[in-house]
Amino acid sequence: MITYTYNADSSNVFLARMTLSDIFGGMSIVLFFLGKWNKGFDLRRIPKEYYITFGMLIFISSSIITSLSKKETVKEMLILFYLVIYSYVLFDVYKKRIFELFRIIALTCLCFSMVAIYDLIAVNLNWFTVFPNPSKIVGGSSFRYFGQAANYAFTMLCVLIPYYLSEIAKYGSAEDKRIYTGAIVATLLLMFSTGRISVLISFFISVLFYVVLFFRDHKKEIFTFFGVVVVFLVLVFLFFPDIIENTILRFQLRISNRIEGHLGSEFFVDNIKGALQAFMDNPILGSGLGAFVGVYSIYEIHGTYFKIVGETGLVGVVGYLFFLGMFLKLCLKIKTLFFKYFFPFLFGSIMCWGYNYHLRKKEFWLFFTVVLILNYLQKNEKETKI
């Protein structure tokens, strides 16, 4: 799950993108299908939601016909197909062991967050760091970029917090409560340390929504959360003021004090203009998935919605809307206590995807898998506490 790469800026796609999780994930997928092949693999047992998902990928893949860079489009599509297959393998393995899956998510978040936070502190104090050359002003040393760390942390919190409130807080053992509380707190600290404005705004909107809905029932948890945030910010301000200054500067450039001509202020606007121009140039199939960079801008389109519009055109938009509709329907079909606490974070996620491209992120497909498993359990188990 950690996305640290040997050389994120390398022109070699393997050096720039290949991670340990990709290597082990790829091996696991091969072993999974070899095992299925020996037992007799029945395609009819694959959930219909995956067929809809592959249908979306086919719609998006059609952009290769007019792609301005077929190599980039092929690369992007291979990544997406890999991630969907990865999601299906997770679903099949954990569909009857979701408690184990949640525990793995919690332990993973706890470990990578603590390492990243340690590296941020260590590099500022000239101590030994686990990962080489971490930033002094943003957290996320175990990821390719700090933005990935922020997105990963936010997405996992969208799963862990509802699960904790619906399951662990009521039925969990003392050990479980320590693990999940530690994982949530550590992941929160990592997310804040990145200073990723789009993620922080999405998260606080989710929290605000949650407070409005559940303040009476969860005063203790809400005050505890805000207490952790305040203590963290005070400690960072006292010992690492550069981190706070960087976050404030990023917020000002994007929201409160935009400077004409400054990349931090103009980037998103230029990104949208470029996406719309790509769509106008080829409204049916777009510029080709991944082919926007180098033609319309030196940066890729960040937001999912504008990326689909600009790079895959109307055909891709139709495919994506079918997929998104199916996914939201799955979320709304969850009738257990989990959904009660999950809904505010789903709302925040939808907003976050407007600035961050979620289809290419492992955490989204893990998120998707959890939702699919909850639906599966709801259909096949008479009693599901989550």
LUMFISE-622052 format. One line per 4 residues: number of its first residue (from 1); for each residue y, z, x of N, C-alpha, C. Coordinates in steps of 0.2 Angstrom, whole numbers, plus 5000, padded with zeros to 4 digits. Example, Ala and Ser with C-alpha at 12.3 -4.5 7.8 and 13.67 -1.06 7.14 Angstrom:
1 = 4972 5039 5066 4978 5039 5062 4984 5039 5066 ~ 4989 5035 5064 4995 5036 5068 5000 5039 5064
This chain:
1 = 4994 5000 5004 5000 5000 5000 5006 5000 5004 ~ 5006 5003 5010 5011 5003 5015 5012 4996 5017 ~ 5019 4993 5017 5020 4986 5018 5023 4985 5025 ~ 5022 4990 5030 5025 4989 5036 5021 4983 5040
5 = 5025 4978 5043 5022 4973 5046 5024 4973 5054 ~ 5020 4969 5057 5021 4969 5065 5028 4966 5066 ~ 5030 4961 5063 5037 4958 5064 5039 4955 5058 ~ 5043 4958 5054 5046 4956 5047 5050 4950 5048
9 = 5053 4948 5054 5058 4943 5054 5054 4937 5058 ~ 5048 4937 5059 5045 4932 5062 5044 4926 5058 ~ 5044 4920 5061 5043 4913 5057 5036 4912 5055 ~ 5031 4916 5059 5024 4916 5057 5023 4920 5051
13 = 5020 4917 5046 5019 4920 5039 5015 4926 5040 ~ 5010 4926 5044 5005 4931 5045 5008 4937 5048 ~ 5012 4936 5054 5015 4942 5057 5021 4945 5052 ~ 5024 4940 5049 5030 4943 5044 5027 4946 5038
17 = 5022 4944 5035 5020 4947 5029 5013 4951 5029 ~ 5009 4949 5033 5002 4952 5033 5003 4960 5035 ~ 5000 4964 5030 5000 4971 5031 4992 4974 5031 ~ 4992 4980 5033 4985 4983 5033 4982 4983 5026
21 = 4986 4984 5021 4983 4984 5014 4981 4978 5012 ~ 4984 4972 5015 4982 4965 5013 4975 4964 5016 ~ 4975 4966 5023 4968 4965 5026 4962 4969 5023 ~ 4963 4975 5021 4958 4979 5018 4957 4977 5011
25 = 4963 4975 5008 4962 4973 5001 4959 4966 5000 ~ 4960 4962 5005 4956 4955 5005 4949 4956 5006 ~ 4947 4961 5011 4940 4962 5012 4937 4965 5006 ~ 4940 4969 5002 4938 4973 4996 4937 4968 4991
29 = 4941 4963 4990 4940 4958 4985 4934 4954 4986 ~ 4933 4952 4992 4927 4948 4994 4921 4952 4993 ~ 4921 4958 4995 4915 4962 4994 4914 4963 4986 ~ 4919 4964 4983 4918 4965 4975 4915 4959 4972
33 = 4918 4953 4974 4915 4947 4970 4908 4945 4973 ~ 4906 4947 4979 4899 4946 4981 4895 4950 4977 ~ 4897 4957 4976 4893 4961 4972 4892 4959 4965 ~ 4897 4956 4962 4897 4953 4955 4893 4947 4955
37 = 4893 4943 4960 4889 4937 4960 4882 4939 4960 ~ 4880 4944 4964 4873 4946 4965 4870 4949 4958 ~ 4875 4952 4954 4873 4955 4948 4873 4950 4942 ~ 4877 4944 4943 4878 4940 4938 4885 4941 4935
41 = 4890 4937 4937 4897 4938 4935 4898 4934 4928 ~ 4900 4938 4923 4901 4935 4916 4909 4934 4915 ~ 4911 4928 4915 4919 4927 4914 4921 4930 4908 ~ 4917 4930 4903 4919 4933 4896 4920 4940 4896
45 = 4919 4944 4901 4920 4951 4902 4927 4952 4905 ~ 4930 4947 4907 4937 4948 4910 4942 4948 4904 ~ 4946 4954 4904 4951 4955 4898 4955 4948 4897 ~ 4956 4947 4891 4960 4941 4889 4967 4941 4892
49 = 4970 4947 4894 4976 4948 4897 4977 4944 4904 ~ 4971 4944 4907 4971 4941 4914 4971 4933 4913 ~ 4968 4931 4908 4969 4924 4906 4976 4922 4905 ~ 4979 4926 4901 4986 4924 4899 4990 4925 4906
53 = 4989 4929 4910 4992 4930 4917 4991 4924 4921 ~ 4985 4922 4921 4983 4916 4925 4987 4909 4922 ~ 4987 4910 4915 4991 4904 4912 4998 4904 4914 ~ 5001 4910 4915 5008 4910 4917 5009 4907 4924
57 = 5004 4909 4929 5004 4906 4935 5003 4899 4936 ~ 4999 4896 4931 4999 4889 4931 5006 4886 4929 ~ 5009 4889 4924 5015 4886 4922 5020 4887 4928 ~ 5020 4892 4931 5025 4893 4937 5023 4888 4942
61 = 5016 4887 4943 5014 4883 4949 5016 4876 4948 ~ 5017 4874 4941 5019 4867 4940 5026 4865 4944 ~ 5030 4870 4946 5036 4868 4949 5035 4865 4956 ~ 5029 4865 4958 5027 4862 4965 5028 4854 4964
65 = 5028 4851 4958 5029 4844 4957 5036 4842 4960 ~ 5041 4846 4958 5048 4844 4961 5050 4849 4966 ~ 5046 4853 4969 5048 4858 4974 5052 4854 4980 ~ 5057 4858 4982 5061 4856 4988 5057 4858 4994
69 = 5052 4862 4994 5048 4864 4999 5041 4866 4997 ~ 5037 4861 4997 5030 4862 4994 5026 4867 4998 ~ 5028 4868 5005 5024 4873 5009 5026 4880 5006 ~ 5033 4881 5005 5035 4888 5002 5032 4889 4996
73 = 5032 4884 4991 5029 4885 4985 5022 4887 4985 ~ 5018 4883 4989 5011 4885 4990 5010 4892 4992 ~ 5014 4894 4997 5013 4901 5000 5015 4906 4994 ~ 5020 4905 4991 5022 4910 4985 5016 4910 4980
77 = 5013 4904 4978 5008 4904 4973 5002 4908 4976 ~ 5000 4907 4982 4994 4910 4985 4995 4918 4985 ~ 5001 4920 4986 5003 4927 4986 5002 4930 4978 ~ 5004 4926 4973 5004 4928 4967 4997 4928 4964
81 = 4993 4923 4966 4986 4923 4964 4982 4929 4967 ~ 4983 4930 4973 4980 4936 4977 4982 4942 4973 ~ 4988 4943 4971 4990 4950 4968 4987 4950 4961 ~ 4986 4945 4957 4983 4945 4951 4975 4947 4951
85 = 4972 4944 4956 4965 4945 4958 4964 4953 4960 ~ 4969 4955 4964 4969 4962 4966 4970 4967 4960 ~ 4974 4965 4956 4974 4969 4950 4968 4969 4946 ~ 4965 4963 4945 4958 4963 4941 4953 4967 4944
89 = 4953 4967 4951 4948 4971 4955 4949 4978 4953 ~ 4955 4981 4954 4957 4988 4952 4955 4989 4945 ~ 4957 4985 4941 4955 4986 4934 4947 4987 4933 ~ 4943 4983 4936 4936 4983 4935 4933 4990 4938
93 = 4936 4991 4944 4933 4997 4948 4935 5004 4944 ~ 4941 5004 4942 4944 5011 4939 4945 5011 4932 ~ 4942 5006 4928 4943 5006 4921 4940 5012 4917 ~ 4935 5015 4921 4932 5021 4918 4933 5027 4922
97 = 4938 5026 4927 4939 5032 4932 4947 5032 4933 ~ 4951 5032 4928 4958 5032 4929 4961 5038 4932 ~ 4957 5044 4931 4960 5050 4934 4959 5050 4941 ~ 4954 5047 4944 4953 5046 4951 4959 5041 4953
101 = 4960 5036 4950 4965 5031 4952 4972 5034 4952 ~ 4974 5039 4947 4980 5042 4947 4981 5047 4953 ~ 4975 5050 4955 4975 5055 4961 4976 5051 4967 ~ 4973 5045 4968 4974 5041 4974 4981 5039 4974
105 = 4984 5037 4969 4991 5035 4969 4996 5041 4971 ~ 4994 5047 4968 4998 5052 4970 4997 5054 4978 ~ 4991 5054 4980 4990 5056 4987 4993 5050 4992 ~ 4993 5044 4990 4996 5039 4994 5004 5040 4994
109 = 5007 5041 4988 5014 5042 4988 5016 5048 4992 ~ 5012 5053 4992 5014 5059 4995 5014 5058 5003 ~ 5009 5054 5005 5008 5053 5012 5013 5048 5015 ~ 5014 5042 5012 5019 5037 5014 5026 5040 5014
113 = 5028 5044 5009 5034 5046 5008 5036 5052 5013 ~ 5031 5056 5015 5032 5061 5020 5033 5058 5027 ~ 5029 5053 5028 5030 5049 5034 5037 5046 5035 ~ 5039 5042 5030 5045 5039 5030 5051 5044 5030
117 = 5051 5049 5027 5056 5055 5027 5056 5058 5034 ~ 5050 5059 5037 5050 5062 5043 5053 5057 5049 ~ 5052 5051 5048 5054 5046 5053 5062 5045 5052 ~ 5065 5046 5046 5072 5046 5045 5075 5052 5049
121 = 5072 5057 5048 5075 5063 5051 5074 5063 5059 ~ 5068 5061 5061 5066 5061 5068 5071 5056 5072 ~ 5072 5050 5069 5076 5045 5073 5083 5048 5074 ~ 5086 5052 5069 5092 5055 5070 5093 5060 5074
125 = 5087 5063 5076 5086 5069 5080 5083 5067 5087 ~ 5082 5061 5088 5079 5058 5094 5072 5061 5095 ~ 5068 5062 5090 5061 5064 5091 5057 5058 5090 ~ 5050 5059 5091 5045 5054 5091 5045 5052 5084
129 = 5044 5045 5083 5043 5043 5076 5037 5039 5075 ~ 5034 5040 5069 5027 5037 5068 5028 5029 5068 ~ 5033 5026 5065 5034 5019 5065 5039 5017 5070 ~ 5039 5012 5074 5044 5010 5079 5050 5008 5075
133 = 5056 5010 5079 5063 5007 5077 5065 5008 5070 ~ 5064 5014 5067 5066 5015 5060 5074 5016 5060 ~ 5077 5014 5054 5084 5014 5053 5086 5022 5053 ~ 5092 5023 5055 5095 5029 5055 5099 5031 5049
137 = 5100 5026 5045 5104 5027 5039 5101 5026 5032 ~ 5095 5023 5032 5091 5022 5026 5083 5024 5027 ~ 5080 5026 5022 5073 5028 5023 5069 5022 5022 ~ 5062 5023 5023 5057 5018 5022 5054 5014 5028
141 = 5053 5018 5033 5050 5016 5039 5043 5013 5039 ~ 5040 5015 5033 5033 5012 5032 5033 5006 5028 ~ 5038 5003 5027 5039 4997 5023 5042 4991 5027 ~ 5042 4985 5025 5045 4979 5029 5053 4980 5029
145 = 5055 4982 5023 5062 4983 5022 5063 4989 5017 ~ 5069 4993 5018 5071 4998 5014 5071 4997 5007 ~ 5072 4991 5005 5072 4989 4998 5065 4989 4995 ~ 5060 4987 4999 5053 4988 4996 5051 4995 4995
149 = 5054 4999 5000 5052 5006 4999 5055 5009 4992 ~ 5061 5007 4991 5065 5009 4985 5061 5007 4979 ~ 5059 5001 4979 5056 4998 4973 5049 5001 4972 ~ 5045 5002 4977 5039 5005 4977 5039 5012 4974
153 = 5044 5016 4977 5045 5023 4975 5046 5023 4968 ~ 5051 5019 4965 5053 5019 4958 5047 5017 4954 ~ 5044 5012 4955 5038 5010 4951 5033 5015 4951 ~ 5031 5018 4956 5026 5024 4956 5028 5030 4952
157 = 5035 5031 4953 5037 5037 4949 5037 5035 4941 ~ 5038 5029 4940 5037 5027 4932 5030 5028 4930 ~ 5025 5029 4934 5018 5030 4932 5017 5038 4933 ~ 5019 5040 4939 5017 5047 4940 5020 5052 4936
161 = 5027 5052 4934 5030 5057 4930 5027 5057 4923 ~ 5026 5051 4920 5023 5052 4913 5016 5055 4913 ~ 5012 5053 4918 5006 5056 4919 5006 5063 4920 ~ 5010 5066 4924 5011 5073 4926 5013 5076 4919
165 = 5018 5074 4916 5020 5077 4909 5015 5077 4904 ~ 5011 5072 4904 5006 5071 4898 4999 5074 4900 ~ 4998 5075 4906 4991 5077 4908 4991 5083 4912 ~ 4994 5082 4918 4993 5087 4924 4996 5094 4921
169 = 5002 5093 4919 5006 5099 4917 5002 5104 4912 ~ 4998 5100 4907 4995 5104 4902 4988 5105 4904 ~ 4984 5101 4907 4977 5102 4908 4975 5102 4916 ~ 4980 5101 4920 4978 5100 4927 4977 5107 4930
173 = 4972 5107 4936 4971 5113 4939 4977 5115 4944 ~ 4977 5121 4947 4983 5123 4951 4983 5118 4957 ~ 4977 5115 4960 4978 5111 4965 4981 5104 4963 ~ 4979 5102 4957 4982 5095 4954 4989 5096 4954
177 = 4991 5102 4951 4999 5103 4950 5002 5102 4957 ~ 4999 5105 4962 5003 5105 4968 5003 5098 4971 ~ 4997 5094 4971 4997 5088 4973 5002 5083 4970 ~ 5002 5083 4963 5006 5079 4959 5014 5081 4960
181 = 5015 5087 4960 5022 5089 4961 5025 5087 4968 ~ 5021 5088 4973 5022 5086 4979 5024 5079 4980 ~ 5019 5075 4977 5020 5068 4977 5026 5065 4974 ~ 5028 5068 4968 5034 5066 4964 5040 5068 4968
185 = 5040 5074 4971 5046 5076 4974 5047 5072 4981 ~ 5042 5071 4984 5042 5067 4991 5044 5060 4989 ~ 5042 5057 4984 5043 5050 4982 5050 5050 4980 ~ 5053 5055 4976 5060 5055 4974 5064 5055 4980
189 = 5063 5059 4985 5067 5060 4991 5067 5053 4995 ~ 5061 5050 4995 5061 5043 4998 5065 5038 4995 ~ 5065 5038 4988 5069 5033 4984 5076 5035 4985 ~ 5078 5041 4985 5086 5042 4986 5088 5041 4993
193 = 5083 5042 4998 5085 5040 5005 5086 5033 5007 ~ 5084 5029 5002 5085 5021 5004 5092 5019 5002 ~ 5095 5023 4997 5102 5021 4995 5102 5014 4991 ~ 5096 5012 4989 5095 5005 4985 5099 5006 4978
197 = 5105 5003 4978 5109 5004 4972 5106 5002 4965 ~ 5103 4996 4965 5100 4994 4959 5094 4998 4957 ~ 5090 5001 4961 5084 5005 4960 5087 5012 4957 ~ 5092 5015 4961 5095 5021 4959 5098 5021 4952
201 = 5101 5016 4951 5105 5015 4944 5099 5014 4939 ~ 5094 5011 4940 5088 5010 4935 5085 5016 4934 ~ 5084 5020 4939 5081 5027 4939 5085 5032 4935 ~ 5091 5032 4936 5096 5037 4933 5096 5035 4925
205 = 5096 5028 4924 5096 5026 4917 5090 5029 4913 ~ 5084 5028 4917 5078 5031 4914 5078 5038 4913 ~ 5081 5042 4918 5081 5049 4917 5086 5051 4911 ~ 5092 5047 4911 5096 5049 4905 5093 5048 4899
209 = 5090 5042 4898 5086 5041 4892 5081 5046 4890 ~ 5077 5048 4896 5072 5054 4895 5076 5060 4893 ~ 5082 5062 4896 5085 5068 4894 5087 5068 4887 ~ 5090 5062 4884 5092 5062 4878 5086 5063 4873
213 = 5080 5060 4875 5075 5060 4870 5071 5067 4870 ~ 5071 5070 4876 5066 5076 4877 5069 5082 4880 ~ 5076 5083 4879 5079 5089 4882 5077 5095 4880 ~ 5076 5096 4873 5074 5102 4870 5067 5104 4872
217 = 5062 5099 4873 5055 5101 4875 5054 5102 4882 ~ 5059 5099 4886 5057 5099 4894 5064 5102 4898 ~ 5067 5107 4895 5073 5109 4899 5071 5111 4906 ~ 5065 5115 4907 5063 5117 4913 5063 5111 4918
221 = 5059 5106 4916 5058 5101 4921 5064 5097 4922 ~ 5068 5096 4917 5075 5093 4918 5079 5096 4923 ~ 5080 5103 4922 5084 5107 4927 5081 5107 4934 ~ 5074 5107 4934 5071 5107 4941 5072 5101 4945
225 = 5072 5095 4941 5073 5088 4944 5080 5088 4947 ~ 5085 5090 4943 5092 5090 4945 5094 5095 4951 ~ 5090 5100 4951 5091 5105 4956 5088 5102 4963 ~ 5082 5099 4962 5080 5095 4968 5084 5090 4971
229 = 5087 5086 4966 5092 5081 4969 5098 5084 4972 ~ 5101 5089 4969 5107 5092 4972 5106 5095 4979 ~ 5100 5099 4979 5098 5102 4986 5097 5097 4991 ~ 5094 5091 4989 5093 5086 4994 5099 5083 4996
233 = 5104 5081 4991 5110 5078 4993 5114 5083 4998 ~ 5114 5089 4996 5118 5094 5000 5115 5094 5007 ~ 5109 5095 5008 5106 5095 5015 5107 5088 5019 ~ 5107 5083 5015 5108 5076 5019 5115 5076 5021
237 = 5120 5078 5016 5127 5078 5018 5129 5082 5024 ~ 5125 5088 5024 5127 5093 5030 5124 5090 5036 ~ 5118 5088 5036 5115 5086 5043 5115 5079 5044 ~ 5115 5074 5039 5115 5067 5040 5120 5064 5036
241 = 5126 5065 5038 5132 5062 5033 5132 5054 5033 ~ 5130 5051 5039 5130 5044 5039 5126 5041 5033 ~ 5120 5044 5031 5116 5042 5026 5120 5042 5019 ~ 5124 5047 5018 5128 5048 5012 5133 5043 5012
245 = 5136 5042 5018 5142 5037 5018 5140 5030 5017 ~ 5134 5028 5019 5131 5022 5018 5130 5020 5011 ~ 5127 5025 5008 5125 5024 5000 5132 5024 4996 ~ 5137 5028 4998 5143 5027 4994 5146 5020 4996
249 = 5146 5018 5002 5149 5012 5003 5145 5006 5000 ~ 5139 5006 4999 5135 5001 4996 5137 5001 4988 ~ 5138 5007 4985 5139 5008 4978 5146 5005 4977 ~ 5151 5007 4982 5158 5004 4981 5158 4997 4981
253 = 5155 4994 4986 5155 4986 4987 5152 4983 4981 ~ 5147 4986 4978 5144 4982 4972 5146 4984 4965 ~ 5149 4990 4965 5151 4992 4958 5159 4994 4958 ~ 5161 4999 4961 5168 5002 4960 5173 4999 4964
257 = 5172 4996 4970 5177 4993 4974 5175 4987 4977 ~ 5174 4982 4973 5172 4975 4976 5177 4972 4980 ~ 5175 4969 4985 5180 4966 4990 5178 4958 4990 ~ 5183 4954 4988 5182 4947 4988 5180 4944 4995
261 = 5175 4941 4995 5173 4938 5001 5168 4942 5005 ~ 5167 4948 5003 5162 4953 5007 5155 4951 5004 ~ 5151 4951 5009 5144 4949 5007 5141 4954 5002 ~ 5142 4961 5003 5140 4966 4999 5143 4966 4992
265 = 5149 4963 4991 5151 4962 4984 5150 4956 4981 ~ 5149 4950 4985 5149 4944 4982 5141 4941 4982 ~ 5137 4945 4985 5130 4942 4986 5127 4941 4979 ~ 5127 4946 4974 5123 4945 4968 5126 4940 4964
269 = 5133 4939 4964 5136 4934 4960 5135 4927 4963 ~ 5135 4926 4969 5133 4920 4972 5126 4918 4971 ~ 5121 4924 4971 5114 4923 4969 5113 4920 4963 ~ 5117 4922 4958 5116 4920 4951 5119 4913 4950
273 = 5125 4911 4953 5127 4905 4953 5123 4900 4956 ~ 5119 4902 4962 5115 4897 4965 5109 4896 4961 ~ 5106 4901 4957 5100 4900 4953 5102 4896 4947 ~ 5108 4896 4944 5110 4892 4939 5111 4885 4941
277 = 5113 4884 4947 5114 4877 4950 5107 4874 4951 ~ 5103 4878 4953 5096 4875 4954 5093 4873 4947 ~ 5094 4877 4942 5092 4875 4936 5095 4869 4933 ~ 5102 4869 4934 5105 4863 4931 5103 4856 4935
281 = 5101 4857 4941 5099 4851 4945 5092 4849 4943 ~ 5088 4853 4941 5081 4852 4938 5079 4857 4933 ~ 5082 4856 4927 5080 4861 4921 5073 4861 4919 ~ 5069 4856 4920 5062 4857 4918 5058 4861 4922
285 = 5058 4859 4929 5054 4863 4934 5057 4867 4939 ~ 5064 4867 4939 5067 4870 4944 5067 4868 4951 ~ 5069 4872 4956 5069 4870 4963 5062 4870 4966 ~ 5058 4874 4963 5051 4875 4966 5051 4882 4968
289 = 5046 4886 4966 5045 4893 4968 5045 4894 4975 ~ 5050 4898 4977 5051 4899 4985 5055 4894 4988 ~ 5057 4889 4985 5060 4883 4988 5068 4884 4988 ~ 5071 4889 4985 5078 4890 4984 5081 4891 4991
293 = 5078 4895 4995 5081 4897 5001 5081 4891 5006 ~ 5087 4890 5009 5088 4885 5014 5091 4878 5011 ~ 5091 4878 5004 5094 4873 5000 5101 4875 4997 ~ 5100 4880 4993 5106 4883 4989 5109 4889 4992
297 = 5105 4893 4996 5107 4899 5000 5103 4901 5005 ~ 5105 4905 5010 5101 4907 5015 5097 4913 5013 ~ 5099 4916 5007 5095 4921 5004 5091 4919 4998 ~ 5085 4922 4997 5081 4921 4991 5085 4924 4984
301 = 5083 4921 4979 5085 4924 4972 5082 4931 4971 ~ 5086 4936 4970 5083 4943 4970 5080 4945 4963 ~ 5084 4943 4958 5081 4945 4951 5076 4941 4949 ~ 5071 4944 4945 5065 4940 4942 5068 4935 4938
305 = 5072 4937 4933 5074 4933 4927 5077 4926 4930 ~ 5082 4927 4935 5086 4921 4937 5081 4917 4942 ~ 5077 4921 4945 5072 4917 4950 5068 4913 4946 ~ 5065 4915 4940 5061 4911 4936 5065 4905 4934
309 = 5071 4906 4931 5075 4901 4929 5077 4896 4934 ~ 5079 4898 4940 5081 4893 4945 5076 4890 4948 ~ 5070 4893 4950 5065 4890 4954 5059 4887 4950 ~ 5058 4889 4943 5053 4886 4940 5055 4882 4933
313 = 5061 4883 4932 5064 4879 4926 5061 4881 4919 ~ 5062 4877 4914 5060 4879 4907 5053 4880 4907 ~ 5049 4876 4910 5042 4877 4910 5040 4884 4913 ~ 5043 4886 4918 5041 4893 4921 5044 4898 4916
317 = 5049 4897 4913 5052 4902 4909 5048 4903 4903 ~ 5045 4898 4900 5040 4899 4894 5034 4903 4896 ~ 5031 4901 4902 5025 4905 4905 5027 4912 4906 ~ 5033 4913 4909 5034 4920 4910 5036 4924 4904
321 = 5039 4921 4899 5040 4925 4893 5034 4926 4889 ~ 5029 4922 4889 5022 4924 4886 5019 4930 4890 ~ 5020 4930 4896 5017 4935 4900 5020 4942 4899 ~ 5027 4941 4899 5031 4947 4898 5030 4950 4891
325 = 5030 4946 4886 5028 4948 4879 5022 4951 4879 ~ 5017 4948 4882 5010 4951 4882 5010 4958 4885 ~ 5014 4959 4891 5014 4965 4894 5017 4971 4890 ~ 5023 4969 4887 5027 4974 4883 5023 4976 4877
329 = 5019 4971 4874 5015 4973 4869 5009 4978 4871 ~ 5006 4977 4877 5002 4981 4879 5005 4988 4880 ~ 5011 4989 4883 5014 4995 4883 5015 4998 4877 ~ 5017 4995 4872 5019 4997 4865 5013 4999 4861
333 = 5007 4997 4863 5001 4998 4860 4998 5005 4862 ~ 5000 5008 4868 4998 5014 4870 5000 5020 4865 ~ 4995 5023 4862 4997 5027 4856 4996 5035 4859 ~ 4995 5036 4865 4993 5042 4868 5000 5046 4870
337 = 4999 5052 4872 5005 5056 4874 5008 5053 4880 ~ 5005 5049 4884 5007 5046 4890 5013 5041 4889 ~ 5013 5037 4883 5018 5033 4881 5025 5036 4880 ~ 5024 5042 4877 5030 5046 4875 5035 5047 4881
341 = 5032 5049 4886 5036 5050 4892 5037 5043 4897 ~ 5032 5039 4895 5033 5032 4899 5038 5028 4897 ~ 5040 5028 4890 5045 5023 4887 5051 5023 4891 ~ 5055 5029 4892 5061 5028 4896 5061 5025 4903
345 = 5055 5026 4906 5054 5023 4913 5052 5015 4912 ~ 5049 5013 4907 5048 5006 4905 5055 5003 4904 ~ 5059 5006 4901 5066 5003 4899 5070 5002 4906 ~ 5069 5007 4910 5073 5007 4917 5070 5001 4921
349 = 5063 5001 4921 5060 4995 4925 5062 4988 4923 ~ 5062 4987 4916 5065 4981 4914 5072 4979 4916 ~ 5076 4984 4917 5082 4983 4920 5082 4982 4927 ~ 5078 4985 4930 5077 4985 4938 5075 4978 4940
353 = 5070 4975 4935 5068 4968 4937 5073 4963 4936 ~ 5079 4964 4933 5084 4960 4933 5087 4959 4940 ~ 5086 4963 4944 5089 4963 4951 5084 4962 4956 ~ 5078 4964 4955 5072 4964 4960 5066 4960 4957
357 = 5064 4955 4961 5058 4951 4959 5052 4955 4959 ~ 5049 4956 4953 5043 4961 4953 5037 4957 4953 ~ 5036 4951 4952 5030 4948 4952 5026 4947 4959 ~ 5030 4948 4964 5027 4947 4971 5026 4954 4974
361 = 5027 4959 4970 5026 4966 4973 5019 4969 4970 ~ 5016 4972 4975 5009 4975 4974 5010 4981 4969 ~ 5016 4985 4969 5017 4990 4965 5017 4988 4957 ~ 5020 4982 4956 5020 4980 4949 5013 4979 4947
365 = 5009 4976 4951 5002 4974 4948 4998 4980 4947 ~ 5000 4986 4951 4996 4992 4950 4999 4995 4944 ~ 5005 4995 4943 5008 4997 4936 5005 4993 4930 ~ 5004 4987 4931 5001 4982 4926 4994 4985 4925
369 = 4990 4986 4930 4983 4988 4930 4983 4995 4926 ~ 4987 5000 4927 4987 5006 4924 4988 5005 4916 ~ 4993 5001 4915 4994 5000 4907 4988 4997 4904 ~ 4985 4992 4908 4979 4989 4905 4973 4993 4904
373 = 4972 4998 4909 4967 5003 4909 4968 5007 4903 ~ 4974 5010 4902 4975 5014 4896 4974 5011 4890 ~ 4975 5004 4889 4973 5001 4883 4966 5000 4882 ~ 4962 4999 4888 4955 4998 4888 4952 5005 4885
377 = 4954 5010 4888 4952 5017 4886 4953 5019 4879 ~ 4959 5017 4877 4961 5018 4870 4956 5014 4865 ~ 4954 5008 4867 4949 5004 4863 4942 5007 4863 ~ 4940 5009 4869 4933 5011 4870 4931 5018 4870
381 = 4936 5023 4871 4935 5030 4871 4938 5033 4865 ~ 4934 5037 4862 4936 5040 4856 4942 5045 4857 ~ 4941 5049 4863 4946 5054 4865 4949 5052 4871 ~ 4956 5051 4872 4959 5050 4878 4965 5054 4878
385 = 4965 5059 4882 4971 5064 4882 4977 5061 4885 ~ 4977 5056 4889 4983 5054 4893 4987 5050 4888
